[in-house]
Amino acid sequence: MEYNSIAVGRAALQLAITESRQKEQELRKELQEKGIRSVAVDFGGQFVQSIPKIIEHAVVAAQRQKVVADNHIGEGAVIGATQEALEQLKRKAIGLNVGGKIGIARYREHISVAIYVGVGILHLNEIAVAIAHRSLPAKEDEVGQKSAGE
């Protein structure tokens, strides 16, 4: 079965809203059986100061779990989608504490980053969700490499 950007985004969002590590691992296994590579990362802290760490954690997790290759192409796709998702959250979260989870899913050339976050306001938490998509070569680890016959 083929999956489009909407299906990949849905997978990333499902990961971001998992309630426990166990449910996250179960979902990742289901997605892997469908050919969708995925990873999730928890985060928390003051929103503005946390942005670089959130991006860094997303990239490192995606590379470690082989969602993207460990090169500038994979890194750029994760950074771009994560920054776009964070941009969507800024209006609600700037100046406040946040805590939540990032879900990243990849099927061939489609990669999506979804962020599910609680935004702390006194003793209340506002909830926010953001999602972004990027395209990259289906096999970005082969881009720029010479074949054996060259």
DSSP file (Angstrom, degrees, kcal/mol; ACC not computed):
  #  RESIDUE AA STRUCTURE BP1 BP2  ACC     N-H-->O    O-->H-N    N-H-->O    O-->H-N    TCO  KAPPA ALPHA  PHI   PSI    X-CA   Y-CA   Z-CA
    1    1 A M              0   0    0      0, 0.0     2,-0.3     0, 0.0     0, 0.0   0.000 360.0 360.0 360.0 143.4    0.0    0.0    0.0
    2    2 A E        -     0   0    0    105,-0.0     2,-0.4     0, 0.0   105,-0.0  -0.746 360.0-153.6 -96.0 144.1    1.2    3.5   -0.7
    3    3 A Y        -     0   0    0     -2,-0.3   107,-0.1     4,-0.0     2,-0.1  -0.969   6.7-155.2-120.5 134.3    1.0    6.3    1.9
    4    4 A N     >  -     0   0    0     -2,-0.4     4,-2.1     1,-0.0     5,-0.2  -0.323  41.0 -85.8 -96.7-176.8    0.7   10.0    1.0
    5    5 A S  H  > S+     0   0    0      1,-0.2     4,-2.4     2,-0.2     5,-0.2   0.825 126.5  55.7 -62.5 -32.3    1.7   13.1    3.0
    6    6 A I  H  > S+     0   0    0      2,-0.2     4,-2.3     1,-0.2    -1,-0.2   0.928 108.7  46.6 -66.4 -44.0   -1.7   13.1    4.9
    7    7 A A  H  > S+     0   0    0      2,-0.2     4,-2.0     1,-0.2    -2,-0.2   0.887 113.0  49.4 -64.8 -38.8   -1.3    9.5    6.0
    8    8 A V  H  X S+     0   0    0     -4,-2.1     4,-2.2     2,-0.2    -1,-0.2   0.899 110.6  50.6 -68.2 -39.9    2.3   10.2    7.1
    9    9 A G  H  X S+     0   0    0     -4,-2.4     4,-2.4     2,-0.2    -2,-0.2   0.902 108.8  51.9 -61.7 -41.5    1.2   13.3    9.0
   10   10 A R  H  X S+     0   0    0     -4,-2.3     4,-2.6     1,-0.2    -2,-0.2   0.903 108.6  51.2 -61.4 -41.5   -1.5   11.2   10.8
   11   11 A A  H  X S+     0   0    0     -4,-2.0     4,-2.0     2,-0.2    -2,-0.2   0.914 110.0  49.2 -62.4 -43.4    1.1    8.7   11.8
   12   12 A A  H  X S+     0   0    0     -4,-2.2     4,-2.3     1,-0.2    -2,-0.2   0.909 112.3  48.5 -62.5 -42.1    3.3   11.4   13.3
   13   13 A L  H  X S+     0   0    0     -4,-2.4     4,-1.5     2,-0.2    -2,-0.2   0.903 107.8  54.0 -66.4 -41.1    0.4   12.9   15.2
   14   14 A Q  H  < S+     0   0    0     -4,-2.6     4,-0.3     1,-0.2    -1,-0.2   0.906 110.6  47.8 -59.0 -40.9   -0.6    9.5   16.5
   15   15 A L  H >< S+     0   0    0     -4,-2.0     3,-1.4     1,-0.2    -2,-0.2   0.920 107.8  55.0 -64.0 -44.0    2.9    9.0   17.9
   16   16 A A  H 3< S+     0   0    0     -4,-2.3    -1,-0.2     1,-0.3    -2,-0.2   0.785 110.2  46.4 -63.0 -27.3    2.9   12.5   19.4
   17   17 A I  T 3< S+     0   0    0     -4,-1.5    -1,-0.3    -3,-0.2    -2,-0.2   0.364  78.7 128.6-100.0   5.9   -0.3   11.8   21.4
   18   18 A T    <   -     0   0    0     -3,-1.4    -3,-0.0    -4,-0.3     3,-0.0  -0.352  53.4-144.0 -61.3 143.8    0.7    8.4   22.7
   19   19 A E  S    S+     0   0    0      1,-0.1     2,-0.3     2,-0.0    -1,-0.1   0.671  72.0  16.5 -86.2 -19.3    0.2    8.2   26.5
   20   20 A S  S  > S-     0   0    0      1,-0.1     4,-2.2     0, 0.0     5,-0.1  -0.954  74.9-108.5-149.6 164.9    3.1    6.0   27.4
   21   21 A R  H  > S+     0   0    0     -2,-0.3     4,-2.7     1,-0.2     5,-0.2   0.876 118.6  55.9 -62.8 -37.4    6.4    4.6   26.1
   22   22 A Q  H  > S+     0   0    0      2,-0.2     4,-2.2     1,-0.2    -1,-0.2   0.938 109.7  43.7 -62.0 -47.4    4.8    1.2   25.8
   23   23 A K  H  > S+     0   0    0      1,-0.2     4,-2.4     2,-0.2    -1,-0.2   0.873 112.9  53.8 -66.1 -36.0    2.0    2.5   23.6
   24   24 A E  H  X S+     0   0    0     -4,-2.2     4,-2.5     2,-0.2    -2,-0.2   0.932 109.9  46.7 -61.4 -46.2    4.5    4.5   21.6
   25   25 A Q  H  X S+     0   0    0     -4,-2.7     4,-2.0     2,-0.2    -2,-0.2   0.880 111.4  51.7 -65.5 -38.6    6.6    1.4   21.0
   26   26 A E  H  X S+     0   0    0     -4,-2.2     4,-2.1     2,-0.2    -1,-0.2   0.924 112.0  46.5 -62.7 -44.6    3.5   -0.7   20.0
   27   27 A L  H  X S+     0   0    0     -4,-2.4     4,-2.8     1,-0.2     5,-0.2   0.907 109.6  53.6 -65.5 -41.8    2.5    2.0   17.5
   28   28 A R  H  X S+     0   0    0     -4,-2.5     4,-2.5     1,-0.2    -1,-0.2   0.888 108.5  50.5 -60.1 -38.6    6.0    2.3   16.1
   29   29 A K  H  X S+     0   0    0     -4,-2.0     4,-1.9     2,-0.2    -1,-0.2   0.924 110.7  48.6 -65.2 -44.3    6.0   -1.5   15.5
   30   30 A E  H  X S+     0   0    0     -4,-2.1     4,-0.8     1,-0.2    -2,-0.2   0.920 113.2  47.7 -60.0 -45.1    2.6   -1.3   13.7
   31   31 A L  H ><>S+     0   0    0     -4,-2.8     5,-2.7     1,-0.2     3,-0.9   0.907 108.1  54.7 -64.1 -41.4    3.9    1.6   11.6
   32   32 A Q  H ><5S+     0   0    0     -4,-2.5     3,-1.6     1,-0.3    -1,-0.2   0.880 102.6  57.2 -59.8 -38.5    7.2   -0.3   10.8
   33   33 A E  H 3<5S+     0   0    0     -4,-1.9    -1,-0.3     1,-0.3    -2,-0.2   0.757 107.1  49.7 -63.8 -24.0    5.1   -3.2    9.5
   34   34 A K  T <<5S-     0   0    0     -3,-0.9    -1,-0.3    -4,-0.8    -2,-0.2   0.410 125.2-104.1 -91.8  -0.4    3.5   -0.8    7.1
   35   35 A G  T < 5S+     0   0    0     -3,-1.6     2,-0.6    -4,-0.3    73,-0.3   0.598  80.1 132.5  87.4  11.7    6.8    0.5    5.9
   36   36 A I      < -     0   0    0     -5,-2.7    -1,-0.3    -6,-0.2     2,-0.3  -0.874  45.4-151.2-100.6 117.6    6.6    3.8    7.9
   37   37 A R  E     +A  106   0A   0     69,-2.3    69,-2.7    -2,-0.6     2,-0.3  -0.641  27.4 167.5 -84.3 145.1    9.7    4.6    9.9
   38   38 A S  E     -A  105   0A   0     -2,-0.3     2,-0.3    67,-0.2    67,-0.2  -0.973  22.9-179.2-155.5 165.3    9.0    6.6   13.1
   39   39 A V  E     -A  104   0A   0     65,-2.0    65,-2.9    -2,-0.3     2,-0.3  -0.964  12.3-150.9-161.1 156.2   10.3    8.0   16.4
   40   40 A A  E     -A  103   0A   0     -2,-0.3     2,-0.4    63,-0.2    63,-0.2  -0.978   7.6-167.1-134.8 150.5    9.0   10.1   19.2
   41   41 A V  E     -A  102   0A   0     61,-2.3    61,-3.1    -2,-0.3     2,-0.2  -0.998  12.7-141.6-140.4 130.6   10.7   12.4   21.7
   42   42 A D  E     +A  101   0A   0     -2,-0.4     2,-0.3    59,-0.2    59,-0.2  -0.587  27.4 171.4 -85.1 153.8    9.5   14.0   24.9
   43   43 A F  E     +A  100   0A   0     57,-2.3    57,-2.3    -2,-0.2     2,-0.3  -0.974   8.5 169.1-154.3 165.8   10.5   17.6   25.8
   44   44 A G  E     +A   99   0A   0     -2,-0.3     2,-0.3    55,-0.2    55,-0.3  -0.953  23.4  84.9-173.7 159.6    9.8   20.3   28.2
   45   45 A G  E    S-A   98   0A   0     53,-2.7    53,-3.2    -2,-0.3     2,-0.3  -0.859  80.7 -20.1 138.2-171.3   10.9   23.7   29.5
   46   46 A Q  E  >  -A   97   0A   0     -2,-0.3     4,-1.9    51,-0.3    51,-0.3  -0.583  66.5-129.0 -71.7 129.2   10.5   27.4   28.8
   47   47 A F  H  > S+     0   0    0     49,-2.9     4,-1.0    46,-0.4     3,-0.4   0.890  98.6  41.0 -53.3 -58.4    9.3   27.6   25.2
   48   48 A V  H >4 S+     0   0    0      1,-0.3     3,-0.8    45,-0.2    -1,-0.2   0.922 118.6  45.9 -61.7 -45.9   11.7   30.1   23.7
   49   49 A Q  H 34 S+     0   0    0      1,-0.2     4,-0.4     2,-0.1    -1,-0.3   0.765 111.5  55.0 -68.2 -23.5   14.8   28.8   25.5
   50   50 A S  H 3X S+     0   0    0     -4,-1.9     4,-2.8    -3,-0.4     5,-0.2   0.644  81.3  90.3 -83.4 -15.9   13.8   25.2   24.6
   51   51 A I  H <X S+     0   0    0     -4,-1.0     4,-2.3    -3,-0.8     5,-0.2   0.897  87.4  46.4 -53.3 -50.6   13.5   25.7   20.8
   52   52 A P  H  > S+     0   0    0      0, 0.0     4,-2.5     0, 0.0    -1,-0.2   0.906 115.6  47.0 -60.5 -38.7   17.1   24.8   20.0
   53   53 A K  H  > S+     0   0    0     -4,-0.4     4,-3.0    -3,-0.2     5,-0.2   0.882 109.8  53.2 -69.6 -38.0   17.0   21.7   22.2
   54   54 A I  H  X S+     0   0    0     -4,-2.8     4,-2.1     2,-0.2    -1,-0.2   0.938 112.7  44.4 -60.8 -46.7   13.7   20.6   20.7
   55   55 A I  H  X S+     0   0    0     -4,-2.3     4,-2.4    -5,-0.2    -2,-0.2   0.929 114.2  49.6 -63.5 -45.9   15.1   20.8   17.2
   56   56 A E  H  X S+     0   0    0     -4,-2.5     4,-2.7    -5,-0.2     5,-0.2   0.920 111.0  48.9 -60.7 -45.0   18.3   19.1   18.3
   57   57 A H  H  X S+     0   0    0     -4,-3.0     4,-2.4     1,-0.2     5,-0.2   0.892 110.5  51.6 -63.0 -39.5   16.4   16.2   20.0
   58   58 A A  H  X S+     0   0    0     -4,-2.1     4,-2.3    -5,-0.2    -1,-0.2   0.931 113.1  44.3 -62.6 -45.8   14.2   15.7   16.9
   59   59 A V  H  X S+     0   0    0     -4,-2.4     4,-2.3     2,-0.2     5,-0.2   0.944 114.7  47.5 -65.1 -48.8   17.2   15.5   14.6
   60   60 A V  H  X S+     0   0    0     -4,-2.7     4,-2.8     1,-0.2     5,-0.2   0.921 114.1  47.0 -61.2 -45.1   19.2   13.2   16.8
   61   61 A A  H  X S+     0   0    0     -4,-2.4     4,-2.3    -5,-0.2     6,-0.3   0.922 111.9  50.5 -63.5 -44.0   16.3   10.8   17.4
   62   62 A A  H  <>S+     0   0    0     -4,-2.3     5,-2.5    -5,-0.2     6,-1.4   0.884 114.7  44.0 -63.0 -38.2   15.4   10.7   13.7
   63   63 A Q  H ><5S+     0   0    0     -4,-2.3     3,-1.3     3,-0.2    -2,-0.2   0.916 113.0  50.5 -72.8 -43.0   18.9    9.9   12.8
   64   64 A R  H 3<5S+     0   0    0     -4,-2.8    -2,-0.2     1,-0.3    -1,-0.2   0.868 113.5  45.3 -62.9 -36.7   19.5    7.3   15.5
   65   65 A Q  T 3<5S-     0   0    0     -4,-2.3    -1,-0.3    -5,-0.2   -27,-0.2   0.302 114.2-117.3 -91.9  10.2   16.3    5.5   14.6
   66   66 A K  T < 5S+     0   0    0     -3,-1.3    -3,-0.2     2,-0.2     3,-0.1   0.775  75.2 132.1  61.2  29.7   17.1    5.6   10.9
   67   67 A V  S   <S+     0   0    0     -5,-2.5     2,-0.3    -6,-0.3    -4,-0.2   0.870  83.5  11.2 -72.6 -38.0   14.0    7.7   10.1
   68   68 A V  S    S-     0   0    0     -6,-1.4    -1,-0.2    -9,-0.1    -2,-0.2  -0.932  94.0 -96.7-132.0 159.6   16.4    9.9    8.1
   69   69 A A        -     0   0    0     -2,-0.3     2,-2.0    -3,-0.1     6,-0.2  -0.349  39.1-107.1 -71.3 156.7   20.0    9.4    7.0
   70   70 A D  S    S+     0   0    0     -7,-0.1     2,-0.3     4,-0.1    -1,-0.1  -0.499  87.9  91.2 -84.9  68.3   22.8   10.9    9.1
   71   71 A N  S  > S-     0   0    0     -2,-2.0     4,-2.5     1,-0.0     5,-0.2  -0.889  94.0 -86.7-150.1 178.9   23.6   13.7    6.5
   72   72 A H  H  > S+     0   0    0     -2,-0.3     4,-2.1     1,-0.2     5,-0.1   0.764 120.4  57.6 -67.5 -24.5   22.6   17.2    5.7
   73   73 A I  H  > S+     0   0    0      2,-0.2     4,-1.8    67,-0.2    -1,-0.2   0.960 113.0  37.2 -70.6 -51.2   19.6   16.1    3.6
   74   74 A G  H  > S+     0   0    0      2,-0.2     4,-2.1     1,-0.2     5,-0.2   0.919 118.5  50.7 -65.4 -43.7   17.9   14.2    6.4
   75   75 A E  H  X S+     0   0    0     -4,-2.5     4,-2.7     1,-0.2     5,-0.2   0.912 109.6  50.8 -60.0 -44.1   18.9   16.7    9.0
   76   76 A G  H  X S+     0   0    0     -4,-2.1     4,-2.6    -5,-0.2    -1,-0.2   0.879 108.5  51.4 -63.7 -39.0   17.6   19.6    6.9
   77   77 A A  H  X S+     0   0    0     -4,-1.8     4,-2.2     2,-0.2     5,-0.2   0.920 113.5  44.0 -64.9 -43.6   14.2   17.9    6.4
   78   78 A V  H  X S+     0   0    0     -4,-2.1     4,-2.5     2,-0.2     5,-0.2   0.927 114.9  48.9 -67.9 -44.5   13.7   17.3   10.1
   79   79 A I  H  X S+     0   0    0     -4,-2.7     4,-2.8    -5,-0.2     5,-0.2   0.939 112.4  48.5 -59.9 -47.7   14.9   20.8   11.1
   80   80 A G  H  X S+     0   0    0     -4,-2.6     4,-2.1     1,-0.2    -2,-0.2   0.924 114.7  43.5 -61.0 -46.9   12.6   22.4    8.5
   81   81 A A  H  X S+     0   0    0     -4,-2.2     4,-2.3    -5,-0.2    -1,-0.2   0.895 115.2  49.4 -68.0 -39.0    9.5   20.5    9.5
   82   82 A T  H  X S+     0   0    0     -4,-2.5     4,-2.6    -5,-0.2    -2,-0.2   0.926 111.1  49.3 -65.8 -44.2   10.2   20.9   13.3
   83   83 A Q  H  X S+     0   0    0     -4,-2.8     4,-2.3    -5,-0.2    -2,-0.2   0.904 111.0  50.4 -61.4 -41.0   10.8   24.7   12.9
   84   84 A E  H  X S+     0   0    0     -4,-2.1     4,-1.5    -5,-0.2    -1,-0.2   0.919 111.2  47.8 -63.5 -43.8    7.6   25.0   10.9
   85   85 A A  H  X S+     0   0    0     -4,-2.3     4,-0.8     1,-0.2    -2,-0.2   0.914 112.1  49.6 -63.8 -41.9    5.6   23.1   13.6
   86   86 A L  H >X S+     0   0    0     -4,-2.6     4,-1.1     1,-0.2     3,-0.8   0.881 105.5  57.8 -63.5 -37.8    7.2   25.2   16.4
   87   87 A E  H 3< S+     0   0    0     -4,-2.3     4,-0.5     1,-0.3     3,-0.5   0.878 102.0  55.4 -59.2 -37.9    6.3   28.4   14.4
   88   88 A Q  H 3< S+     0   0    0     -4,-1.5    -1,-0.3     1,-0.2    -2,-0.2   0.762 110.2  46.6 -65.9 -24.9    2.6   27.3   14.5
   89   89 A L  H XX S+     0   0    0     -3,-0.8     4,-2.1    -4,-0.8     3,-1.0   0.643  86.3  90.9 -90.8 -17.1    2.8   27.1   18.4
   90   90 A K  H 3X S+     0   0    0     -4,-1.1     4,-2.5    -3,-0.5    -1,-0.1   0.849  79.5  57.6 -52.5 -45.3    4.6   30.4   19.1
   91   91 A R  H 34 S+     0   0    0     -4,-0.5    -1,-0.3     1,-0.2    -2,-0.1   0.856 117.1  34.4 -58.1 -36.5    1.4   32.5   19.5
   92   92 A K  H <4 S+     0   0    0     -3,-1.0    -1,-0.2    -4,-0.2    -2,-0.2   0.807 126.4  36.6 -85.7 -31.5    0.2   30.3   22.3
   93   93 A A  H >< S+     0   0    0     -4,-2.1     3,-2.4     2,-0.1   -46,-0.4   0.633  75.3 121.9-104.9 -15.4    3.4   29.3   23.9
   94   94 A I  T 3< S+     0   0    0     -4,-2.5     3,-0.1     1,-0.3   -48,-0.0  -0.258  88.1   9.7 -59.1 130.1    5.8   32.3   23.8
   95   95 A G  T 3  S+     0   0    0      1,-0.3    -1,-0.3     0, 0.0     2,-0.2   0.439 114.6  95.2  83.8   0.9    6.9   33.2   27.3
   96   96 A L  S <  S-     0   0    0     -3,-2.4   -49,-2.9   -51,-0.0     2,-0.3  -0.731  78.4-100.3-121.0 167.7    5.4   30.1   28.9
   97   97 A N  E     -AB  46 120A   0     23,-0.5    23,-3.1   -51,-0.3     2,-0.3  -0.659  39.4-171.0 -85.7 144.3    6.5   26.7   30.0
   98   98 A V  E     +AB  45 119A   0    -53,-3.2   -53,-2.7    -2,-0.3     2,-0.3  -0.922  12.8 178.9-132.4 157.9    5.7   23.8   27.7
   99   99 A G  E     +AB  44 118A   0     19,-1.6    19,-2.9    -2,-0.3     2,-0.3  -0.928  29.2  99.0-157.3 136.3    5.9   20.0   27.9
  100  100 A G  E     -AB  43 117A   0    -57,-2.3   -57,-2.3    -2,-0.3     2,-0.4  -0.917  56.0 -70.9 179.7-152.7    4.9   17.4   25.4
  101  101 A K  E     -AB  42 116A   0     15,-2.4    15,-2.5    -2,-0.3     2,-0.5  -0.990  20.6-145.5-140.4 143.5    6.0   15.0   22.7
  102  102 A I  E     -AB  41 115A   0    -61,-3.1   -61,-2.3    -2,-0.4     2,-0.5  -0.914  15.0-162.1-104.5 132.1    7.3   15.2   19.1
  103  103 A G  E     -AB  40 114A   0     11,-3.1    11,-3.0    -2,-0.5     2,-0.4  -0.966   5.5-170.8-113.9 132.8    6.2   12.5   16.7
  104  104 A I  E     +AB  39 113A   0    -65,-2.9   -65,-2.0    -2,-0.5     2,-0.4  -0.988   6.0 178.3-124.9 129.0    8.2   12.0   13.5
  105  105 A A  E     -AB  38 112A   0      7,-2.1     7,-2.5    -2,-0.4     2,-0.4  -0.972   5.1-170.7-132.0 147.3    7.1    9.7   10.7
  106  106 A R  E     +AB  37 111A   0    -69,-2.7   -69,-2.3    -2,-0.4     2,-0.4  -0.992  12.5 173.2-142.3 129.2    8.6    8.9    7.3
  107  107 A Y  E >   - B   0 110A   0      3,-2.4     3,-2.5    -2,-0.4   -71,-0.1  -0.943  68.2 -59.3-133.6 114.1    7.4    7.0    4.3
  108  108 A R  T 3  S-     0   0    0     -2,-0.4    -1,-0.0   -73,-0.3   -73,-0.0  -0.296 124.7  -6.0  49.6-118.2    9.6    7.2    1.3
  109  109 A E  T 3  S+     0   0    0     -3,-0.1    27,-1.8    26,-0.1     2,-0.5   0.480 118.2  90.4 -86.4   0.0    9.9   10.9    0.3
  110  110 A H  E <   +BC 107 135A   0     -3,-2.5    -3,-2.4    25,-0.2     2,-0.4  -0.829  47.7 172.2-100.1 129.5    7.3   12.1    2.9
  111  111 A I  E     -BC 106 134A   0     23,-2.2    23,-2.6    -2,-0.5     2,-0.4  -0.999   6.8-173.4-133.7 134.6    8.4   13.1    6.4
  112  112 A S  E     -BC 105 133A   0     -7,-2.5    -7,-2.1    -2,-0.4     2,-0.5  -0.965  11.2-159.5-128.1 144.2    6.1   14.7    9.0
  113  113 A V  E     -BC 104 132A   0     19,-2.5    19,-2.2    -2,-0.4     2,-0.4  -0.990  12.5-173.7-120.7 124.9    6.8   16.2   12.4
  114  114 A A  E     -BC 103 131A   0    -11,-3.0   -11,-3.1    -2,-0.5     2,-0.5  -0.953   6.0-161.5-119.4 139.7    3.9   16.6   14.8
  115  115 A I  E     -BC 102 130A   0     15,-3.1    15,-2.2    -2,-0.4     2,-0.5  -0.983   5.9-172.9-124.3 125.5    4.1   18.3   18.2
  116  116 A Y  E     +BC 101 129A   0    -15,-2.5   -15,-2.4    -2,-0.5     2,-0.4  -0.979  23.5 171.9-114.9 122.0    1.5   17.7   21.0
  117  117 A V  E     -BC 100 128A   0     11,-2.7    11,-2.5    -2,-0.5     2,-0.5  -0.973  35.1-142.3-141.0 144.4    2.2   20.1   23.8
  118  118 A G  E     -BC  99 127A   0    -19,-2.9   -19,-1.6    -2,-0.4     2,-0.6  -0.910  22.4-151.9 -99.0 132.3    0.7   21.4   27.1
  119  119 A V  E     -BC  98 126A   0      7,-3.7     7,-2.8    -2,-0.5     2,-0.4  -0.930  15.6-130.8-109.6 118.7    1.3   25.1   27.6
  120  120 A G  E     +BC  97 125A   0    -23,-3.1   -23,-0.5    -2,-0.6     2,-0.4  -0.546  30.8 169.7 -77.1 122.5    1.5   26.1   31.3
  121  121 A I  E >   - C   0 124A   0      3,-3.2     3,-2.8    -2,-0.4     2,-0.2  -0.910  66.6 -64.1-130.5 102.8   -0.6   29.0   32.4
  122  122 A L  T 3  S-     0   0    0     -2,-0.4    -1,-0.1     1,-0.3     0, 0.0  -0.374 117.0 -20.1  52.3-119.5   -0.6   29.3   36.2
  123  123 A H  T 3  S+     0   0    0     -2,-0.2     2,-0.3    -3,-0.1    -1,-0.3   0.315 128.1  80.7 -98.6   8.7   -2.4   26.1   37.4
  124  124 A L  E <   -C  121   0A   0     -3,-2.8    -3,-3.2    -5,-0.0     2,-0.5  -0.789  66.0-146.0-111.8 155.3   -4.0   25.5   34.0
  125  125 A N  E     -C  120   0A   0     -2,-0.3     2,-0.3    -5,-0.2    -5,-0.2  -0.986   4.1-154.9-122.0 129.7   -2.7   23.9   30.9
  126  126 A E  E     -C  119   0A   0     -7,-2.8    -7,-3.7    -2,-0.5     2,-0.4  -0.716  19.5-136.4 -90.1 151.2   -3.7   24.9   27.4
  127  127 A I  E     +C  118   0A   0     -2,-0.3     2,-0.3    -9,-0.2    -9,-0.2  -0.895  23.6 178.6-112.6 140.5   -3.2   22.2   24.8
  128  128 A A  E     -C  117   0A   0    -11,-2.5   -11,-2.7    -2,-0.4     2,-0.4  -0.993  10.4-166.3-141.0 148.6   -1.7   22.8   21.3
  129  129 A V  E     +C  116   0A   0     -2,-0.3     2,-0.3   -13,-0.2   -13,-0.2  -0.995   9.0 176.6-133.2 139.1   -1.0   20.7   18.3
  130  130 A A  E     -C  115   0A   0    -15,-2.2   -15,-3.1    -2,-0.4     2,-0.3  -0.990   3.4-175.3-141.3 149.6    1.1   21.5   15.3
  131  131 A I  E     +C  114   0A   0     -2,-0.3     2,-0.3   -17,-0.2   -17,-0.2  -0.999   2.4 179.0-147.1 143.5    2.2   19.5   12.3
  132  132 A A  E     -C  113   0A   0    -19,-2.2   -19,-2.5    -2,-0.3     2,-0.3  -0.978  11.3-150.4-144.5 156.4    4.4   20.1    9.3
  133  133 A H  E     -C  112   0A   0     -2,-0.3     2,-0.3   -21,-0.2   -21,-0.2  -0.940  10.2-178.3-128.8 146.1    5.6   18.1    6.3
  134  134 A R  E     -C  111   0A   0    -23,-2.6   -23,-2.2    -2,-0.3     2,-0.4  -0.958  18.6-135.7-136.2 158.4    8.7   18.1    4.2
  135  135 A S  E     +C  110   0A   0     -2,-0.3   -25,-0.2   -25,-0.2   -26,-0.1  -0.903  27.6 163.9-112.2 145.3    9.7   16.2    1.1
  136  136 A L        -     0   0    0    -27,-1.8   -62,-0.0    -2,-0.4    -2,-0.0  -0.959  49.3 -69.3-150.1 163.3   13.1   14.6    0.6
  137  137 A P    >   -     0   0    0      0, 0.0     3,-1.0     0, 0.0     4,-0.1  -0.249  44.6-120.7 -56.8 144.0   14.5   11.9   -1.7
  138  138 A A  T 3  S+     0   0    0      1,-0.3     2,-0.2     2,-0.1   -30,-0.1   0.838 113.1  26.6 -55.8 -33.5   13.1    8.5   -1.0
  139  139 A K  T >  S+     0   0    0      1,-0.1     3,-2.1   -30,-0.0     4,-0.5  -0.610  73.2 165.3-128.1  71.4   16.7    7.3   -0.4
  140  140 A E  G X  S+     0   0    0     -3,-1.0     3,-0.6     1,-0.3   -67,-0.2   0.695  70.3  69.1 -66.2 -17.4   18.5   10.5    0.7
  141  141 A D  G 3  S+     0   0    0      1,-0.2    -1,-0.3    -3,-0.1    -3,-0.0   0.661 100.6  49.4 -73.1 -13.1   21.5    8.5    2.0
  142  142 A E  G X  S+     0   0    0     -3,-2.1     3,-1.8     2,-0.1    -1,-0.2   0.567  82.7 113.4 -98.3 -10.9   22.3    7.6   -1.7
  143  143 A V  T <  S+     0   0    0     -3,-0.6     3,-0.1    -4,-0.5   -70,-0.1  -0.411  87.5   9.6 -64.9 129.2   22.1   11.2   -3.0
  144  144 A G  T 3  S+     0   0    0      1,-0.3     2,-0.3    -2,-0.2    -1,-0.3   0.380  98.8 123.4  85.6  -5.8   25.5   12.4   -4.2
  145  145 A Q    <   -     0   0    0     -3,-1.8    -1,-0.3     1,-0.0     2,-0.3  -0.687  61.0-125.2 -89.7 143.5   27.1    9.0   -3.9
  146  146 A K        -     0   0    0     -2,-0.3     2,-0.1    -3,-0.1    -1,-0.0  -0.631  24.1-120.2 -84.5 143.3   28.8    7.5   -6.9
  147  147 A S    >   -     0   0    0     -2,-0.3     3,-1.7     1,-0.1    -1,-0.1  -0.342  30.9-102.2 -75.7 166.2   27.7    4.1   -8.0
  148  148 A A  T 3  S+     0   0    0      1,-0.3    -1,-0.1     2,-0.1    -2,-0.0   0.771 119.9  56.1 -61.9 -26.7   30.2    1.3   -8.1
  149  149 A G  T 3         0   0    0      1,-0.2    -1,-0.3     0, 0.0    -3,-0.0   0.505 360.0 360.0 -84.8  -4.4   30.5    1.6  -11.9
  150  150 A E    <         0   0    0     -3,-1.7    -1,-0.2     0, 0.0    -2,-0.1   0.464 360.0 360.0 -88.3 360.0   31.4    5.3  -12.0
